Amino acid sequence: MSRRTSSVIPGFGLTLGFTLTYLALIVLIPLGAMFLFSLQLSADQWWALLNNRQLQFSLKLSFGTALAAALLNGILGTIIAWVLVRYTFPGRRIIDAMVDMPFALPTAVAGIALTALYAPNGLIGSLFPFKIAYTPLGITLALVFVTLPFVVRTLQPVLADIPKEVEEAAACLGAKPLQVFRHILLPSLLPAWLTGFALAFARGVGEYGSVVFIAGNIPLKTEILPLLIVSKLDQYDYPSATAIGVIMLVVSFILLLLINILQRRIQPKI
């Protein structure tokens, strides 16, 4: 006689219904409304918007800096996660708590602090022979600050689950450090790394508060997409602002879908 396994939460039908309802109310309906509202623009207006030089530059700047920040955090975040998981040292818990500071700190406050430090006459910016604030480099710096926790917190539990004994056994069998990393650590870390990269990239594309101050918001130089949307709203051009949001949504969805497909392809088979 088969025993029926009990579930902590209600059955599939009820939980699926709740999931779809919640997803529709919070995500699908607002996004669908945004698509419908953007249809107020005619085909000629859409074509003119897509060929607008200011929009094209802001699109490249926002996605380019978000990609650069996500890649940089992919390297720095991996090192930080490795140190926090594999080593014990004084102040480790303090550093671990500081990783979450970008989540707790208002993004506008972070933007003001970074601008004050990295401005040409700032405490750190004055030490460099080139400008950091009010350039794409400053935008990337702000995005690195905001998105760092995504990579670190995604990699930490994966690193903690990899037993050190496996690495030690490989080393005893003659494997070099690079071979241990390539054949033992990398297959386990790569799916989680891609998840953290995707989260950091998605957050960076839509970031506004921490970037608006350090960017300088110079058209065709440091104007990001969210600021362009705000400027359209200030001009009461709601259809164009919504259309730019739709463009951001479509491009972001395609890129995240490609990352998700890549992640599934490299996921180790169990």
N, C-alpha and C positions, 0 to 999 in steps of 0.2 A: 504494500500500500504506500503510494507516494505521499510525501508530506508537502504541504503547501507552505512555501517560505513566506514569512510575514515581512511587511515593509514598514519602515518608520514613517514614511509620508504616504498620502493616498495613492490610489492606483494610477495606471498610465493614462486612462481617459481623462480623469479630473485634472491631473497635473499638466497634461498636454493642452487642455482647454485653457487653463490658467496661464500657461506659458504663451500661447498664441494671443490671448486677450491682452496680456500685459505688454507683449512685444508690439502689438498693433497700436495700442493707446500711446505708448511712449516713443516708439521709433517709426513704425510704418506709416501711420496716419499723418504725423507732422511732415515726414519726408515726402509723402505723396502730395500733401497740400502744397509743399514748396514747388514740386514739379508742375502742378496744375496752375499755380500762380505765375510761374515763369512763362506759361503759354500765352500770357497777355501780349508778349512781344511777337511781332510778325516775323516771317522768315527773313525779310530784309533787315530788320532790326537785330535779329540773332546773328546774321552774317556780318553786319557792321560791328557788333560787339566782339565777335570772335576775331575779327581782323584789326581790332583796336590795338595799337602798339603798346599803350600803357597796360592793358590787360595781359597781353602776351609777356611783357617783361615781368610783371608782378607774378604771373603764373610760374615762370622759370625761376624767379628768385625764391618764392615760397617753397616750391618743391625741391629746388636745388639745395637750399640751406637746410631744409628738413632732412634730406637724404644725407648730406654731409654730417649733420649733427648725429643722426642715427648710426652712421658708420663709425664715427669717432667714439660715441658711447658704446658701440659694440666692442671696441678694443679696450677702452678705459674701464667700462663696466665689468668686462670679463676679468680683468686684473683685480679690480676691487673685490668682486665676489670671491675670487680665488683666495685672496689674502684673508678675507673675513671668515671663510669656511675652513681653510686648511691650516691657519696659524692662530696661536694663542699668545697675546701680548697685552701689556697694560694699555688701557684706553680702548680696547677693541669694542666694547659695548657702546661707548660714546660715539665712535666712528660709525658703527652700525646704525645707531639712531640718527646720526646726521645725514645718512643717505636719504632718509624720508623727509628731510627739511623742505625740498621743493614742493612736496605734496601739501605740507602744512602752511607754508608761507604764501601769502597772496601774491599772485604773479606780478601785479603792478608794483608791489614793494620790491620784489626781486629785480624788476626792470629798472627802477629808480636807483637801487644800490649798484647794479652793474654799470649803469651809465655814469654814476658819480665816480666809480673806481676806474673805468676804462676810457673816460673822456680824454681828449688830448692834454688837458690840465689836471687830470685825476691822479690819484696816488699811484696807480699801476700804469695807466695809459701814458703818463709823461715819461716813463722809462723806455718806451719803444720808439724807434725812429719813424714808425708808420702809424697811421690812425687805425684804431680798433673800433671805437664807437662811431656810429653814423656811417658804417660800411657794412657790406655783406658779412664780413668777418665778425663784427659785433653781433649781428643777427644770429649767426651760427653759435657764437658763444652763449647767448641767452638761451637758445634751444638746447644746447648741451646741458646747461644747468637744470632746465625744467624736465628734461626727459631721461636724465641719468637713472633715477630709481627704477624705471621700467625694466632696463636690462639687468641691473644688479639683482632685483627681487625675483626676476624670472630664472636667473641662473643659479642662485643660491641653493634652493632645494634640490636641484639636479646634481650639483657638485657634492652636496651633503650625502646623497644616495649612492655615489660612486665609491666603493670601498677602496681604501688605500692599499689593501693587500693585493688587489689585482695589479696595480701599478708596480708594487714591489716584486710580485712574481714575474712580471714581464721584464723588469730590470735584472732579476736573477738569471733569467734565461738569455740574457745578452742584448736585450732591446735597448736602443739608445733613447735618450729623452724625446727626441723628435718622433721616433717610431712609436713610443708610448702615447704621445699626444695624438698622433695621427690615427692609430688603430684602436685605441682604448677610450681616450677622452673625447675626441672629436665626434665620433658617431653618437655618443650620448648627449653631448652638449649642443650640437648643431640645430636640432629641432627647437630646443628651448631658446637658443640664441636668435633664431629667426623670429620666434614669437616676441621676444623682447625688442628686436629690431623693428618689427612691424608696429608694435605699440608705440615705440618712441617716434617712429616716422609719422604715424597717424596723429599723434599729439602735436608734433612739430608743425605739421601743415596748417592746422587750425589755431595755433597759438597766437594770442594777441597781446595780452597784458604785459608780459615780460619783454616783448619785442618792440612795442610801439615807442618806447622812450629811447632805447639804444639804437633804433634804426634811423631815426632822424626824419623818416617819411618823406624823402626827396623823390618826386616822380621820376621814373626811368633810371633811378639809382638805388634807392633803398625802400621803395614802397612795396609792402607785402599785400597779399590778397585780402586778408581780413580788414586791413586799413582801407583798401579800395572799396570794399563793401560798405564800410562805415561812411565813407565820403559820399557814396551813392545814396545812402539813407539820409544823410544831412541835406542832400539836394532833393529829397522827397521822390527820388527815382527808385521806387520800390521794385518794379518789375526787373530793372537792370541789376539791382542788388541781389534779388532772388536768383536771377539767371547766373550770375557769377558764383553764387553758392551752389547751384546745380552743377556747374562746370567743375568746381572743386570736389563735389561729392562723386561725380562720375569718374574723374581721374583717380581720386583716392581709392574708390571701390575697385577699379581695374588693377591698380598696383597691389592693393592688399589681397585681391583674389589670386594674382600671380604668385605672391609670396606664400599664400596658403597652399596653393597647388604644389609649389616647390617643397614646402615643409612636409606635405603628405608623401611626396615621392621619396624623400630621404629618411622618413620615419622608419626606424628599425622594425622589422617584422618579428612578431612574437608568436 
